[in-house]
C-alpha cells in the first residue's frame, strides 16, 4: 500500500511540473508563403496562458525564442497529444531553444507564468519567434 501511495505521489509531482495552466485559447502559427519563420506577439495575465500550435515533419529543426517583458514568463513545448513536455521552460536558463523533431504532426507552445506570479495576477507581453528548418537529407 505504501508503494502505491509513493507511486501516485511521484506521478502527481511529475504532472505538476510539466503541465502549464489552462490556455484561454490557441492560435495556429502561419508561415508566409516560402518562409520558414514567423513572429507572433501576445500577452498573458495571471493563470491564463497563451497557446500556439505549429505543424511540422519528423527530422525538421524547430527553433523557438521567447522575448518577454517580464523574466518570470516561460514556455513549454509539447507534441500534441503527448502527456509530457519536450521542453519545460521553468527548468531552462535560456529563452532560445532548438531541437530536431521526432515525428510528424502538431506541436504546442504554451506561454505562461509560474504559479507564484500567476496568483499575483501578473501581466506581461511577449514576442515569440518560431523557425522550422528543413529536414536533414538522408544518405
Secondary structure, DSSP 4 states (H G I P E B T S, - for coil): -HHHHHHHHHHHHHHHHHPPPPEEEEEEPP--TT-SEEEEEEEEETT-EEEEEEEE-TT-EEEEEEEESSTTEEEEEEETT-SS-SEEGGG-S-SEEEEE--SSEEEEEEEEE-HHHHHHT-EEEEEEEEEEPPPPPP-
